[in-house]
């Protein structure tokens, strides 16, 4: 793949260890990766326009993952989103998936599960 063709995966998690581990996994798969400590940091970044897939925590200070999804949809941005959470709530899971989320995973999750979600998110429609 040409460098411009390599998908950009953006990762948002307020836990630095999770952020760095996920970023390392994504890069090991051959994708570009950027990590952000908050939804607001992502929304203010240049990655907003070139993200091929978004991996985001659900519970974060400031905007939550679900609020970020709502904001992106309201702004007309339809990027595949993978949610990860330590606090899975069925009503939030259903809402996220109905709004177009690719996956909704509970922590801890396996690398294999995340890789499967990324592959699903990047498959051509």
C-alpha positions in Angstrom: 0.0 0.0 0.0 1.1 3.5 -0.7 1.6 5.6 2.5 -1.5 7.7 1.7 -3.5 4.6 1.2 -2.7 3.1 4.6 -5.8 3.6 6.8 -5.5 6.0 9.8 -6.9 4.6 13.0 -7.6 7.1 15.7 -7.8 5.9 19.3 -9.4 7.9 22.1 -9.0 6.7 25.7 -8.3 8.7 28.9 -6.2 5.8 30.1 -2.7 6.3 28.7 -1.7 2.6 29.1 -4.7 1.5 27.1 -4.1 4.2 24.5 -0.4 3.2 24.0 -1.1 -0.5 23.9 -3.9 -0.1 21.4 -1.8 2.2 19.3 1.0 -0.3 19.3 -1.3 -3.1 18.2 -2.8 -1.0 15.4 0.7 -0.1 14.1 1.8 -3.8 14.3 -1.0 -4.5 11.8 0.5 -2.0 9.4 -2.0 0.8 9.9 -1.3 4.4 10.8 -2.4 5.3 14.3 -3.0 8.4 16.3 -4.0 8.5 20.0 -5.9 11.1 22.0 -6.7 11.5 25.7 -10.1 12.9 25.1 -12.9 13.3 22.5 -12.3 17.0 22.5 -8.6 16.5 21.6 -9.6 14.4 18.7 -12.3 16.8 17.4 -9.7 19.6 17.4 -7.0 17.6 15.6 -6.2 17.2 11.9 -7.0 13.5 12.3 -10.7 14.4 12.3 -10.6 14.6 8.5 -8.5 11.5 7.6 -9.6 8.9 10.2 -10.6 5.6 8.5 -11.8 4.0 11.8 -12.2 5.4 15.3 -11.6 3.3 18.5 -13.0 5.1 21.5 -13.6 4.5 25.2 -17.2 5.1 26.3 -16.6 6.6 29.7 -14.3 9.6 29.6 -14.1 13.0 31.3 -15.7 15.7 29.0 -17.5 14.2 26.0 -18.3 10.5 26.4 -17.8 8.1 23.5 -21.6 8.1 22.8 -21.7 11.9 22.8 -18.8 11.9 20.4 -20.7 9.5 18.1 -23.7 11.8 18.2 -21.6 14.9 17.5 -19.9 13.2 14.5 -23.2 12.1 13.0 -24.7 15.6 13.5 -21.6 17.0 11.7 -22.2 14.6 8.8 -19.1 12.5 9.6 -19.7 8.8 9.1 -16.6 7.0 10.1 -16.7 3.4 11.5 -16.6 3.5 15.3 -15.4 0.7 17.7 -16.5 1.3 21.3 -14.6 -0.2 24.2 -15.8 0.1 27.8 -15.2 -1.2 31.3 -18.9 -0.3 32.1 -21.1 -2.1 29.5 -24.7 -1.0 29.7 -27.1 -2.8 27.3 -29.1 0.4 26.5 -25.9 2.3 25.5 -24.7 -0.7 23.5 -28.0 -0.9 21.6 -28.0 2.9 21.0 -24.3 2.9 19.7 -24.9 -0.1 17.4 -28.2 1.4 16.0 -26.3 4.6 15.3 -23.8 2.6 13.2 -21.0 1.5 15.6 -19.1 -1.5 14.1 -18.3 -3.1 17.5 -19.1 -2.6 21.2 -16.5 -4.4 23.4 -16.2 -4.8 27.1 -12.8 -4.5 28.8 -10.9 -6.7 29.1 -11.0 -7.8 25.4 -8.6 -9.9 23.3 -6.3 -8.4 20.7 -7.9 -10.9 18.3 -11.4 -9.5 18.9 -10.1 -5.9 18.3 -8.3 -6.9 15.2 -11.5 -8.5 13.9 -13.5 -5.3 14.6 -10.8 -3.2 12.8 -10.9 -5.5 9.8 -14.8 -5.4 9.7 -14.6 -1.5 10.0 -12.2 -1.2 7.1 -14.0 -3.6 4.7 -15.2 -1.8 1.6 -19.0 -1.3 1.7 
